[in-house]
Amino acid sequence: MEPPKQGRKLAAGEACAVVESVKAASDVYSPIAGEVVEGNPVLANTPEKINHDAYGAWIMRIKPANPADINGLMDAKAYEKFLADEAH
């Protein structure tokens, strides 16, 4: 896991981190535009924490370029519903 560096400015939808597994490497995309306030350094050595606690093992903290963009993001309940709907 390579979390984004502090101070990096991101566009919405921009690839900002990489998660590697034995089989593949996958990009992580920023949900909104803004500046990275902090990348989670713990994940560099223990990326499996994302699998065990996806909400607790955050990848980055971002200061939104436009705070109103946060209103367009899903909360945990909406995301779980989205995943359940996609499984069918």
PDB file of N, CA, C and O in Angstrom:
ATOM      1  N   MET A   1       0.845  -1.184   0.000  1.00  0.00           N
ATOM      2  CA  MET A   1       0.000   0.000   0.000  1.00  0.00           C
ATOM      3  C   MET A   1       0.875   1.227   0.000  1.00  0.00           C
ATOM      4  O   MET A   1       1.768   1.369   0.835  1.00  0.00           O
ATOM      5  N   GLU A   2       0.615   2.113  -0.941  1.00  0.00           N
ATOM      6  CA  GLU A   2       1.327   3.382  -1.001  1.00  0.00           C
ATOM      7  C   GLU A   2       0.318   4.515  -0.821  1.00  0.00           C
ATOM      8  O   GLU A   2      -0.313   4.938  -1.790  1.00  0.00           O
ATOM      9  N   PRO A   3       0.158   5.010   0.406  1.00  0.00           N
ATOM     10  CA  PRO A   3      -0.788   6.115   0.601  1.00  0.00           C
ATOM     11  C   PRO A   3      -0.240   7.401  -0.002  1.00  0.00           C
ATOM     12  O   PRO A   3       0.973   7.534  -0.162  1.00  0.00           O
ATOM     13  N   PRO A   4      -1.107   8.349  -0.338  1.00  0.00           N
ATOM     14  CA  PRO A   4      -0.653   9.616  -0.922  1.00  0.00           C
ATOM     15  C   PRO A   4       0.117  10.455   0.097  1.00  0.00           C
ATOM     16  O   PRO A   4      -0.087  10.343   1.306  1.00  0.00           O
ATOM     17  N   LYS A   5       0.987  11.282  -0.416  1.00  0.00           N
ATOM     18  CA  LYS A   5       1.831  12.143   0.431  1.00  0.00           C
ATOM     19  C   LYS A   5       1.087  13.398   0.868  1.00  0.00           C
ATOM     20  O   LYS A   5       0.272  13.949   0.126  1.00  0.00           O
ATOM     21  N   GLN A   6       1.384  13.837   2.086  1.00  0.00           N
ATOM     22  CA  GLN A   6       0.821  15.071   2.621  1.00  0.00           C
ATOM     23  C   GLN A   6       1.151  16.230   1.694  1.00  0.00           C
ATOM     24  O   GLN A   6       2.266  16.335   1.185  1.00  0.00           O
ATOM     25  N   GLY A   7       0.164  17.104   1.478  1.00  0.00           N
ATOM     26  CA  GLY A   7       0.341  18.285   0.652  1.00  0.00           C
ATOM     27  C   GLY A   7       0.001  18.078  -0.811  1.00  0.00           C
ATOM     28  O   GLY A   7      -0.094  19.044  -1.569  1.00  0.00           O
ATOM     29  N   ARG A   8      -0.184  16.827  -1.217  1.00  0.00           N
ATOM     30  CA  ARG A   8      -0.518  16.564  -2.617  1.00  0.00           C
ATOM     31  C   ARG A   8      -1.904  17.108  -2.923  1.00  0.00           C
ATOM     32  O   ARG A   8      -2.837  16.908  -2.145  1.00  0.00           O
ATOM     33  N   LYS A   9      -2.040  17.784  -4.032  1.00  0.00           N
ATOM     34  CA  LYS A   9      -3.337  18.300  -4.468  1.00  0.00           C
ATOM     35  C   LYS A   9      -3.922  17.305  -5.455  1.00  0.00           C
ATOM     36  O   LYS A   9      -3.244  16.859  -6.380  1.00  0.00           O
ATOM     37  N   LEU A  10      -5.193  16.960  -5.247  1.00  0.00           N
ATOM     38  CA  LEU A  10      -5.862  15.937  -6.046  1.00  0.00           C
ATOM     39  C   LEU A  10      -7.099  16.486  -6.735  1.00  0.00           C
ATOM     40  O   LEU A  10      -7.794  17.351  -6.201  1.00  0.00           O
ATOM     41  N   ALA A  11      -7.359  15.978  -7.909  1.00  0.00           N
ATOM     42  CA  ALA A  11      -8.616  16.235  -8.599  1.00  0.00           C
ATOM     43  C   ALA A  11      -9.567  15.091  -8.262  1.00  0.00           C
ATOM     44  O   ALA A  11      -9.120  13.986  -7.954  1.00  0.00           O
ATOM     45  N   ALA A  12     -10.849  15.338  -8.315  1.00  0.00           N
ATOM     46  CA  ALA A  12     -11.834  14.268  -8.107  1.00  0.00           C
ATOM     47  C   ALA A  12     -11.613  13.200  -9.173  1.00  0.00           C
ATOM     48  O   ALA A  12     -11.513  13.505 -10.362  1.00  0.00           O
ATOM     49  N   GLY A  13     -11.538  11.955  -8.735  1.00  0.00           N
ATOM     50  CA  GLY A  13     -11.353  10.845  -9.653  1.00  0.00           C
ATOM     51  C   GLY A  13      -9.906  10.557 -10.014  1.00  0.00           C
ATOM     52  O   GLY A  13      -9.634   9.626 -10.772  1.00  0.00           O
ATOM     53  N   GLU A  14      -8.981  11.335  -9.491  1.00  0.00           N
ATOM     54  CA  GLU A  14      -7.562  11.129  -9.788  1.00  0.00           C
ATOM     55  C   GLU A  14      -7.007   9.943  -8.998  1.00  0.00           C
ATOM     56  O   GLU A  14      -7.320   9.783  -7.819  1.00  0.00           O
ATOM     57  N   ALA A  15      -6.193   9.121  -9.636  1.00  0.00           N
ATOM     58  CA  ALA A  15      -5.510   8.032  -8.940  1.00  0.00           C
ATOM     59  C   ALA A  15      -4.559   8.653  -7.923  1.00  0.00           C
ATOM     60  O   ALA A  15      -3.759   9.521  -8.271  1.00  0.00           O
ATOM     61  N   CYS A  16      -4.643   8.213  -6.664  1.00  0.00           N
ATOM     62  CA  CYS A  16      -3.853   8.859  -5.624  1.00  0.00           C
ATOM     63  C   CYS A  16      -3.091   7.882  -4.739  1.00  0.00           C
ATOM     64  O   CYS A  16      -2.250   8.304  -3.944  1.00  0.00           O
ATOM     65  N   ALA A  17      -3.365   6.596  -4.859  1.00  0.00           N
ATOM     66  CA  ALA A  17      -2.683   5.590  -4.053  1.00  0.00           C
ATOM     67  C   ALA A  17      -2.720   4.277  -4.823  1.00  0.00           C
ATOM     68  O   ALA A  17      -3.485   4.113  -5.773  1.00  0.00           O
ATOM     69  N   VAL A  18      -1.876   3.350  -4.391  1.00  0.00           N
ATOM     70  CA  VAL A  18      -1.819   2.032  -5.019  1.00  0.00           C
ATOM     71  C   VAL A  18      -1.925   0.975  -3.940  1.00  0.00           C
ATOM     72  O   VAL A  18      -1.247   1.050  -2.916  1.00  0.00           O
ATOM     73  N   VAL A  19      -2.784  -0.015  -4.175  1.00  0.00           N
ATOM     74  CA  VAL A  19      -2.901  -1.170  -3.300  1.00  0.00           C
ATOM     75  C   VAL A  19      -2.405  -2.366  -4.089  1.00  0.00           C
ATOM     76  O   VAL A  19      -2.939  -2.680  -5.153  1.00  0.00           O
ATOM     77  N   GLU A  20      -1.385  -3.033  -3.570  1.00  0.00           N
ATOM     78  CA  GLU A  20      -0.821  -4.193  -4.261  1.00  0.00           C
ATOM     79  C   GLU A  20      -1.182  -5.464  -3.515  1.00  0.00           C
ATOM     80  O   GLU A  20      -1.192  -5.507  -2.284  1.00  0.00           O
ATOM     81  N   SER A  21      -1.477  -6.494  -4.289  1.00  0.00           N
ATOM     82  CA  SER A  21      -1.705  -7.819  -3.729  1.00  0.00           C
ATOM     83  C   SER A  21      -0.772  -8.777  -4.448  1.00  0.00           C
ATOM     84  O   SER A  21       0.010  -8.361  -5.303  1.00  0.00           O
ATOM     85  N   VAL A  22      -0.847 -10.043  -4.111  1.00  0.00           N
ATOM     86  CA  VAL A  22      -0.013 -11.043  -4.769  1.00  0.00           C
ATOM     87  C   VAL A  22      -0.325 -11.098  -6.258  1.00  0.00           C
ATOM     88  O   VAL A  22       0.568 -11.327  -7.074  1.00  0.00           O
ATOM     89  N   LYS A  23      -1.588 -10.890  -6.614  1.00  0.00           N
ATOM     90  CA  LYS A  23      -2.028 -11.044  -7.999  1.00  0.00           C
ATOM     91  C   LYS A  23      -2.040  -9.769  -8.824  1.00  0.00           C
ATOM     92  O   LYS A  23      -1.892  -9.828 -10.044  1.00  0.00           O
ATOM     93  N   ALA A  24      -2.213  -8.610  -8.182  1.00  0.00           N
ATOM     94  CA  ALA A  24      -2.397  -7.388  -8.969  1.00  0.00           C
ATOM     95  C   ALA A  24      -2.108  -6.140  -8.143  1.00  0.00           C
ATOM     96  O   ALA A  24      -1.993  -6.191  -6.918  1.00  0.00           O
ATOM     97  N   ALA A  25      -1.996  -5.034  -8.842  1.00  0.00           N
ATOM     98  CA  ALA A  25      -1.906  -3.714  -8.206  1.00  0.00           C
ATOM     99  C   ALA A  25      -3.118  -2.922  -8.682  1.00  0.00           C
ATOM    100  O   ALA A  25      -3.450  -2.931  -9.868  1.00  0.00           O
ATOM    101  N   SER A  26      -3.773  -2.241  -7.754  1.00  0.00           N
ATOM    102  CA  SER A  26      -4.971  -1.477  -8.083  1.00  0.00           C
ATOM    103  C   SER A  26      -4.826  -0.044  -7.596  1.00  0.00           C
ATOM    104  O   SER A  26      -4.334   0.212  -6.497  1.00  0.00           O
ATOM    105  N   ASP A  27      -5.263   0.878  -8.433  1.00  0.00           N
ATOM    106  CA  ASP A  27      -5.257   2.284  -8.044  1.00  0.00           C
ATOM    107  C   ASP A  27      -6.424   2.579  -7.120  1.00  0.00           C
ATOM    108  O   ASP A  27      -7.475   1.941  -7.191  1.00  0.00           O
ATOM    109  N   VAL A  28      -6.218   3.557  -6.256  1.00  0.00           N
ATOM    110  CA  VAL A  28      -7.265   4.130  -5.416  1.00  0.00           C
ATOM    111  C   VAL A  28      -7.491   5.532  -5.952  1.00  0.00           C
ATOM    112  O   VAL A  28      -6.534   6.254  -6.231  1.00  0.00           O
ATOM    113  N   TYR A  29      -8.745   5.920  -6.097  1.00  0.00           N
ATOM    114  CA  TYR A  29      -9.083   7.209  -6.694  1.00  0.00           C
ATOM    115  C   TYR A  29      -9.666   8.153  -5.646  1.00  0.00           C
ATOM    116  O   TYR A  29     -10.427   7.735  -4.774  1.00  0.00           O
ATOM    117  N   SER A  30      -9.306   9.408  -5.740  1.00  0.00           N
ATOM    118  CA  SER A  30      -9.813  10.404  -4.812  1.00  0.00           C
ATOM    119  C   SER A  30     -11.300  10.652  -5.083  1.00  0.00           C
ATOM    120  O   SER A  30     -11.685  10.883  -6.229  1.00  0.00           O
ATOM    121  N   PRO A  31     -12.130  10.609  -4.055  1.00  0.00           N
ATOM    122  CA  PRO A  31     -13.562  10.824  -4.271  1.00  0.00           C
ATOM    123  C   PRO A  31     -13.921  12.289  -4.542  1.00  0.00           C
ATOM    124  O   PRO A  31     -14.948  12.579  -5.156  1.00  0.00           O
ATOM    125  N   ILE A  32     -13.073  13.202  -4.081  1.00  0.00           N
ATOM    126  CA  ILE A  32     -13.310  14.631  -4.279  1.00  0.00           C
ATOM    127  C   ILE A  32     -11.972  15.330  -4.539  1.00  0.00           C
ATOM    128  O   ILE A  32     -10.909  14.759  -4.294  1.00  0.00           O
ATOM    129  N   ALA A  33     -12.032  16.557  -5.033  1.00  0.00           N
ATOM    130  CA  ALA A  33     -10.831  17.363  -5.212  1.00  0.00           C
ATOM    131  C   ALA A  33     -10.416  17.954  -3.876  1.00  0.00           C
ATOM    132  O   ALA A  33     -11.265  18.295  -3.052  1.00  0.00           O
ATOM    133  N   GLY A  34      -9.126  18.073  -3.662  1.00  0.00           N
ATOM    134  CA  GLY A  34      -8.646  18.687  -2.432  1.00  0.00           C
ATOM    135  C   GLY A  34      -7.177  18.423  -2.212  1.00  0.00           C
ATOM    136  O   GLY A  34      -6.473  17.950  -3.105  1.00  0.00           O
ATOM    137  N   GLU A  35      -6.724  18.731  -1.016  1.00  0.00           N
ATOM    138  CA  GLU A  35      -5.329  18.552  -0.634  1.00  0.00           C
ATOM    139  C   GLU A  35      -5.214  17.469   0.425  1.00  0.00           C
ATOM    140  O   GLU A  35      -5.977  17.457   1.392  1.00  0.00           O
ATOM    141  N   VAL A  36      -4.267  16.562   0.248  1.00  0.00           N
ATOM    142  CA  VAL A  36      -4.030  15.507   1.229  1.00  0.00           C
ATOM    143  C   VAL A  36      -3.444  16.138   2.484  1.00  0.00           C
ATOM    144  O   VAL A  36      -2.388  16.769   2.447  1.00  0.00           O
ATOM    145  N   VAL A  37      -4.149  15.956   3.595  1.00  0.00           N
ATOM    146  CA  VAL A  37      -3.691  16.456   4.881  1.00  0.00           C
ATOM    147  C   VAL A  37      -2.784  15.408   5.529  1.00  0.00           C
ATOM    148  O   VAL A  37      -1.821  15.738   6.220  1.00  0.00           O
ATOM    149  N   GLU A  38      -3.115  14.137   5.288  1.00  0.00           N
ATOM    150  CA  GLU A  38      -2.344  13.056   5.882  1.00  0.00           C
ATOM    151  C   GLU A  38      -2.625  11.760   5.135  1.00  0.00           C
ATOM    152  O   GLU A  38      -3.776  11.461   4.817  1.00  0.00           O
ATOM    153  N   GLY A  39      -1.586  10.995   4.856  1.00  0.00           N
ATOM    154  CA  GLY A  39      -1.727   9.631   4.352  1.00  0.00           C
ATOM    155  C   GLY A  39      -1.483   8.701   5.521  1.00  0.00           C
ATOM    156  O   GLY A  39      -0.667   9.014   6.388  1.00  0.00           O
ATOM    157  N   ASN A  40      -2.157   7.575   5.573  1.00  0.00           N
ATOM    158  CA  ASN A  40      -2.025   6.661   6.708  1.00  0.00           C
ATOM    159  C   ASN A  40      -0.738   5.844   6.574  1.00  0.00           C
ATOM    160  O   ASN A  40      -0.701   4.891   5.795  1.00  0.00           O
ATOM    161  N   PRO A  41       0.321   6.197   7.321  1.00  0.00           N
ATOM    162  CA  PRO A  41       1.594   5.501   7.198  1.00  0.00           C
ATOM    163  C   PRO A  41       1.550   4.051   7.676  1.00  0.00           C
ATOM    164  O   PRO A  41       2.386   3.243   7.271  1.00  0.00           O
ATOM    165  N   VAL A  42       0.599   3.718   8.520  1.00  0.00           N
ATOM    166  CA  VAL A  42       0.473   2.350   9.037  1.00  0.00           C
ATOM    167  C   VAL A  42       0.223   1.357   7.897  1.00  0.00           C
ATOM    168  O   VAL A  42       0.671   0.211   7.956  1.00  0.00           O
ATOM    169  N   LEU A  43      -0.486   1.798   6.875  1.00  0.00           N
ATOM    170  CA  LEU A  43      -0.853   0.893   5.788  1.00  0.00           C
ATOM    171  C   LEU A  43       0.334   0.493   4.905  1.00  0.00           C
ATOM    172  O   LEU A  43       0.270  -0.520   4.209  1.00  0.00           O
ATOM    173  N   ALA A  44       1.404   1.271   4.930  1.00  0.00           N
ATOM    174  CA  ALA A  44       2.577   0.921   4.121  1.00  0.00           C
ATOM    175  C   ALA A  44       3.145  -0.432   4.544  1.00  0.00           C
ATOM    176  O   ALA A  44       3.607  -1.197   3.698  1.00  0.00           O
ATOM    177  N   ASN A  45       3.115  -0.733   5.838  1.00  0.00           N
ATOM    178  CA  ASN A  45       3.663  -1.989   6.350  1.00  0.00           C
ATOM    179  C   ASN A  45       2.603  -3.025   6.683  1.00  0.00           C
ATOM    180  O   ASN A  45       2.907  -4.214   6.780  1.00  0.00           O
ATOM    181  N   THR A  46       1.358  -2.587   6.859  1.00  0.00           N
ATOM    182  CA  THR A  46       0.278  -3.521   7.214  1.00  0.00           C
ATOM    183  C   THR A  46      -0.984  -3.218   6.398  1.00  0.00           C
ATOM    184  O   THR A  46      -2.005  -2.837   6.971  1.00  0.00           O
ATOM    185  N   PRO A  47      -0.930  -3.380   5.075  1.00  0.00           N
ATOM    186  CA  PRO A  47      -2.085  -3.063   4.233  1.00  0.00           C
ATOM    187  C   PRO A  47      -3.296  -3.947   4.507  1.00  0.00           C
ATOM    188  O   PRO A  47      -4.423  -3.582   4.172  1.00  0.00           O
ATOM    189  N   GLU A  48      -3.068  -5.097   5.108  1.00  0.00           N
ATOM    190  CA  GLU A  48      -4.190  -6.004   5.404  1.00  0.00           C
ATOM    191  C   GLU A  48      -5.176  -5.397   6.396  1.00  0.00           C
ATOM    192  O   GLU A  48      -6.290  -5.898   6.540  1.00  0.00           O
ATOM    193  N   LYS A  49      -4.783  -4.332   7.076  1.00  0.00           N
ATOM    194  CA  LYS A  49      -5.710  -3.660   8.006  1.00  0.00           C
ATOM    195  C   LYS A  49      -6.964  -3.179   7.278  1.00  0.00           C
ATOM    196  O   LYS A  49      -8.038  -3.110   7.876  1.00  0.00           O
ATOM    197  N   ILE A  50      -6.837  -2.848   6.005  1.00  0.00           N
ATOM    198  CA  ILE A  50      -8.008  -2.420   5.225  1.00  0.00           C
ATOM    199  C   ILE A  50      -9.031  -3.552   5.159  1.00  0.00           C
ATOM    200  O   ILE A  50     -10.233  -3.303   5.246  1.00  0.00           O
ATOM    201  N   ASN A  51      -8.569  -4.783   5.009  1.00  0.00           N
ATOM    202  CA  ASN A  51      -9.471  -5.934   4.935  1.00  0.00           C
ATOM    203  C   ASN A  51     -10.157  -6.203   6.267  1.00  0.00           C
ATOM    204  O   ASN A  51     -11.302  -6.653   6.296  1.00  0.00           O
ATOM    205  N   HIS A  52      -9.468  -5.933   7.366  1.00  0.00           N
ATOM    206  CA  HIS A  52     -10.005  -6.224   8.689  1.00  0.00           C
ATOM    207  C   HIS A  52     -10.898  -5.117   9.230  1.00  0.00           C
ATOM    208  O   HIS A  52     -11.838  -5.384   9.978  1.00  0.00           O
ATOM    209  N   ASP A  53     -10.612  -3.893   8.860  1.00  0.00           N
ATOM    210  CA  ASP A  53     -11.383  -2.745   9.363  1.00  0.00           C
ATOM    211  C   ASP A  53     -11.354  -1.627   8.328  1.00  0.00           C
ATOM    212  O   ASP A  53     -10.624  -0.647   8.478  1.00  0.00           O
ATOM    213  N   ALA A  54     -12.150  -1.782   7.284  1.00  0.00           N
ATOM    214  CA  ALA A  54     -12.133  -0.836   6.163  1.00  0.00           C
ATOM    215  C   ALA A  54     -12.454   0.599   6.582  1.00  0.00           C
ATOM    216  O   ALA A  54     -11.940   1.542   5.981  1.00  0.00           O
ATOM    217  N   TYR A  55     -13.284   0.778   7.591  1.00  0.00           N
ATOM    218  CA  TYR A  55     -13.627   2.130   8.020  1.00  0.00           C
ATOM    219  C   TYR A  55     -12.582   2.700   8.981  1.00  0.00           C
ATOM    220  O   TYR A  55     -12.367   3.912   9.010  1.00  0.00           O
ATOM    221  N   GLY A  56     -11.945   1.856   9.749  1.00  0.00           N
ATOM    222  CA  GLY A  56     -10.937   2.309  10.704  1.00  0.00           C
ATOM    223  C   GLY A  56      -9.564   2.488  10.079  1.00  0.00           C
ATOM    224  O   GLY A  56      -8.773   3.309  10.543  1.00  0.00           O
ATOM    225  N   ALA A  57      -9.276   1.734   9.037  1.00  0.00           N
ATOM    226  CA  ALA A  57      -7.962   1.789   8.384  1.00  0.00           C
ATOM    227  C   ALA A  57      -8.025   2.757   7.202  1.00  0.00           C
ATOM    228  O   ALA A  57      -7.884   2.353   6.048  1.00  0.00           O
ATOM    229  N   TRP A  58      -8.231   3.995   7.495  1.00  0.00           N
ATOM    230  CA  TRP A  58      -8.366   5.026   6.471  1.00  0.00           C
ATOM    231  C   TRP A  58      -7.093   5.114   5.630  1.00  0.00           C
ATOM    232  O   TRP A  58      -5.999   4.804   6.101  1.00  0.00           O
ATOM    233  N   ILE A  59      -7.253   5.537   4.391  1.00  0.00           N
ATOM    234  CA  ILE A  59      -6.124   5.658   3.475  1.00  0.00           C
ATOM    235  C   ILE A  59      -5.545   7.068   3.522  1.00  0.00           C
ATOM    236  O   ILE A  59      -4.328   7.246   3.551  1.00  0.00           O
ATOM    237  N   MET A  60      -6.422   8.064   3.528  1.00  0.00           N
ATOM    238  CA  MET A  60      -5.956   9.453   3.574  1.00  0.00           C
ATOM    239  C   MET A  60      -7.022  10.334   4.191  1.00  0.00           C
ATOM    240  O   MET A  60      -8.208  10.004   4.220  1.00  0.00           O
ATOM    241  N   ARG A  61      -6.557  11.456   4.677  1.00  0.00           N
ATOM    242  CA  ARG A  61      -7.441  12.529   5.121  1.00  0.00           C
ATOM    243  C   ARG A  61      -7.233  13.653   4.112  1.00  0.00           C
ATOM    244  O   ARG A  61      -6.103  13.999   3.769  1.00  0.00           O
ATOM    245  N   ILE A  62      -8.338  14.211   3.646  1.00  0.00           N
ATOM    246  CA  ILE A  62      -8.256  15.214   2.588  1.00  0.00           C
ATOM    247  C   ILE A  62      -9.046  16.461   2.980  1.00  0.00           C
ATOM    248  O   ILE A  62     -10.150  16.370   3.516  1.00  0.00           O
ATOM    249  N   LYS A  63      -8.465  17.620   2.705  1.00  0.00           N
ATOM    250  CA  LYS A  63      -9.153  18.897   2.896  1.00  0.00           C
ATOM    251  C   LYS A  63      -9.791  19.224   1.555  1.00  0.00           C
ATOM    252  O   LYS A  63      -9.086  19.485   0.580  1.00  0.00           O
ATOM    253  N   PRO A  64     -11.124  19.213   1.494  1.00  0.00           N
ATOM    254  CA  PRO A  64     -11.781  19.427   0.208  1.00  0.00           C
ATOM    255  C   PRO A  64     -11.538  20.816  -0.361  1.00  0.00           C
ATOM    256  O   PRO A  64     -11.512  21.812   0.363  1.00  0.00           O
ATOM    257  N   ALA A  65     -11.361  20.854  -1.674  1.00  0.00           N
ATOM    258  CA  ALA A  65     -11.251  22.142  -2.363  1.00  0.00           C
ATOM    259  C   ALA A  65     -12.573  22.889  -2.266  1.00  0.00           C
ATOM    260  O   ALA A  65     -12.596  24.114  -2.154  1.00  0.00           O
ATOM    261  N   ASN A  66     -13.666  22.149  -2.310  1.00  0.00           N
ATOM    262  CA  ASN A  66     -15.015  22.702  -2.175  1.00  0.00           C
ATOM    263  C   ASN A  66     -15.736  21.878  -1.117  1.00  0.00           C
ATOM    264  O   ASN A  66     -16.160  20.759  -1.408  1.00  0.00           O
ATOM    265  N   PRO A  67     -15.890  22.394   0.106  1.00  0.00           N
ATOM    266  CA  PRO A  67     -16.516  21.624   1.182  1.00  0.00           C
ATOM    267  C   PRO A  67     -17.904  21.063   0.838  1.00  0.00           C
ATOM    268  O   PRO A  67     -18.311  20.046   1.399  1.00  0.00           O
ATOM    269  N   ALA A  68     -18.619  21.705  -0.062  1.00  0.00           N
ATOM    270  CA  ALA A  68     -19.949  21.216  -0.446  1.00  0.00           C
ATOM    271  C   ALA A  68     -19.869  19.861  -1.166  1.00  0.00           C
ATOM    272  O   ALA A  68     -20.860  19.132  -1.210  1.00  0.00           O
ATOM    273  N   ASP A  69     -18.704  19.518  -1.730  1.00  0.00           N
ATOM    274  CA  ASP A  69     -18.554  18.230  -2.411  1.00  0.00           C
ATOM    275  C   ASP A  69     -18.771  17.048  -1.474  1.00  0.00           C
ATOM    276  O   ASP A  69     -19.143  15.962  -1.919  1.00  0.00           O
ATOM    277  N   ILE A  70     -18.544  17.251  -0.194  1.00  0.00           N
ATOM    278  CA  ILE A  70     -18.729  16.178   0.789  1.00  0.00           C
ATOM    279  C   ILE A  70     -20.175  15.698   0.789  1.00  0.00           C
ATOM    280  O   ILE A  70     -20.439  14.523   1.044  1.00  0.00           O
ATOM    281  N   ASN A  71     -21.107  16.595   0.506  1.00  0.00           N
ATOM    282  CA  ASN A  71     -22.522  16.229   0.509  1.00  0.00           C
ATOM    283  C   ASN A  71     -22.858  15.187  -0.552  1.00  0.00           C
ATOM    284  O   ASN A  71     -23.871  14.499  -0.435  1.00  0.00           O
ATOM    285  N   GLY A  72     -22.035  15.059  -1.575  1.00  0.00           N
ATOM    286  CA  GLY A  72     -22.280  14.082  -2.631  1.00  0.00           C
ATOM    287  C   GLY A  72     -21.699  12.705  -2.359  1.00  0.00           C
ATOM    288  O   GLY A  72     -21.880  11.789  -3.160  1.00  0.00           O
ATOM    289  N   LEU A  73     -21.001  12.547  -1.235  1.00  0.00           N
ATOM    290  CA  LEU A  73     -20.397  11.256  -0.903  1.00  0.00           C
ATOM    291  C   LEU A  73     -21.379  10.370  -0.148  1.00  0.00           C
ATOM    292  O   LEU A  73     -22.286  10.862   0.524  1.00  0.00           O
ATOM    293  N   MET A  74     -21.190   9.066  -0.264  1.00  0.00           N
ATOM    294  CA  MET A  74     -22.030   8.113   0.461  1.00  0.00           C
ATOM    295  C   MET A  74     -21.538   7.973   1.897  1.00  0.00           C
ATOM    296  O   MET A  74     -20.337   8.041   2.157  1.00  0.00           O
ATOM    297  N   ASP A  75     -22.472   7.778   2.828  1.00  0.00           N
ATOM    298  CA  ASP A  75     -22.081   7.397   4.173  1.00  0.00           C
ATOM    299  C   ASP A  75     -21.970   5.868   4.196  1.00  0.00           C
ATOM    300  O   ASP A  75     -22.244   5.214   3.190  1.00  0.00           O
ATOM    301  N   ALA A  76     -21.576   5.304   5.320  1.00  0.00           N
ATOM    302  CA  ALA A  76     -21.353   3.854   5.414  1.00  0.00           C
ATOM    303  C   ALA A  76     -22.610   3.063   5.055  1.00  0.00           C
ATOM    304  O   ALA A  76     -22.524   2.053   4.357  1.00  0.00           O
ATOM    305  N   LYS A  77     -23.762   3.507   5.519  1.00  0.00           N
ATOM    306  CA  LYS A  77     -25.008   2.783   5.252  1.00  0.00           C
ATOM    307  C   LYS A  77     -25.334   2.789   3.752  1.00  0.00           C
ATOM    308  O   LYS A  77     -25.709   1.757   3.196  1.00  0.00           O
ATOM    309  N   ALA A  78     -25.193   3.928   3.111  1.00  0.00           N
ATOM    310  CA  ALA A  78     -25.465   4.019   1.668  1.00  0.00           C
ATOM    311  C   ALA A  78     -24.469   3.178   0.876  1.00  0.00           C
ATOM    312  O   ALA A  78     -24.831   2.567  -0.129  1.00  0.00           O
ATOM    313  N   TYR A  79     -23.214   3.147   1.327  1.00  0.00           N
ATOM    314  CA  TYR A  79     -22.198   2.359   0.635  1.00  0.00           C
ATOM    315  C   TYR A  79     -22.491   0.861   0.761  1.00  0.00           C
ATOM    316  O   TYR A  79     -22.349   0.119  -0.211  1.00  0.00           O
ATOM    317  N   GLU A  80     -22.892   0.422   1.931  1.00  0.00           N
ATOM    318  CA  GLU A  80     -23.236  -0.989   2.120  1.00  0.00           C
ATOM    319  C   GLU A  80     -24.422  -1.375   1.242  1.00  0.00           C
ATOM    320  O   GLU A  80     -24.445  -2.472   0.685  1.00  0.00           O
ATOM    321  N   LYS A  81     -25.410  -0.485   1.111  1.00  0.00           N
ATOM    322  CA  LYS A  81     -26.547  -0.752   0.231  1.00  0.00           C
ATOM    323  C   LYS A  81     -26.084  -0.826  -1.217  1.00  0.00           C
ATOM    324  O   LYS A  81     -26.511  -1.710  -1.960  1.00  0.00           O
ATOM    325  N   PHE A  82     -25.220   0.087  -1.622  1.00  0.00           N
ATOM    326  CA  PHE A  82     -24.666   0.089  -2.973  1.00  0.00           C
ATOM    327  C   PHE A  82     -23.972  -1.242  -3.267  1.00  0.00           C
ATOM    328  O   PHE A  82     -24.188  -1.833  -4.325  1.00  0.00           O
ATOM    329  N   LEU A  83     -23.156  -1.707  -2.352  1.00  0.00           N
ATOM    330  CA  LEU A  83     -22.453  -2.980  -2.541  1.00  0.00           C
ATOM    331  C   LEU A  83     -23.439  -4.154  -2.636  1.00  0.00           C
ATOM    332  O   LEU A  83     -23.269  -5.049  -3.463  1.00  0.00           O
ATOM    333  N   ALA A  84     -24.452  -4.139  -1.795  1.00  0.00           N
ATOM    334  CA  ALA A  84     -25.456  -5.216  -1.842  1.00  0.00           C
ATOM    335  C   ALA A  84     -26.205  -5.204  -3.159  1.00  0.00           C
ATOM    336  O   ALA A  84     -26.469  -6.263  -3.729  1.00  0.00           O
ATOM    337  N   ASP A  85     -26.553  -4.017  -3.656  1.00  0.00           N
ATOM    338  CA  ASP A  85     -27.256  -3.899  -4.936  1.00  0.00           C
ATOM    339  C   ASP A  85     -26.378  -4.361  -6.091  1.00  0.00           C
ATOM    340  O   ASP A  85     -26.868  -4.981  -7.035  1.00  0.00           O
ATOM    341  N   GLU A  86     -25.074  -4.062  -6.023  1.00  0.00           N
ATOM    342  CA  GLU A  86     -24.145  -4.458  -7.080  1.00  0.00           C
ATOM    343  C   GLU A  86     -23.941  -5.969  -7.103  1.00  0.00           C
ATOM    344  O   GLU A  86     -23.632  -6.529  -8.155  1.00  0.00           O
ATOM    345  N   ALA A  87     -24.108  -6.636  -5.970  1.00  0.00           N
ATOM    346  CA  ALA A  87     -23.904  -8.082  -5.890  1.00  0.00           C
ATOM    347  C   ALA A  87     -25.024  -8.856  -6.571  1.00  0.00           C
ATOM    348  O   ALA A  87     -24.872 -10.041  -6.867  1.00  0.00           O
ATOM    349  N   HIS A  88     -26.127  -8.204  -6.815  1.00  0.00           N
ATOM    350  CA  HIS A  88     -27.274  -8.913  -7.422  1.00  0.00           C
ATOM    351  C   HIS A  88     -27.318  -8.764  -8.903  1.00  0.00           C
ATOM    352  O   HIS A  88     -28.218  -9.299  -9.551  1.00  0.00           O
TER     353      HIS A  88
END
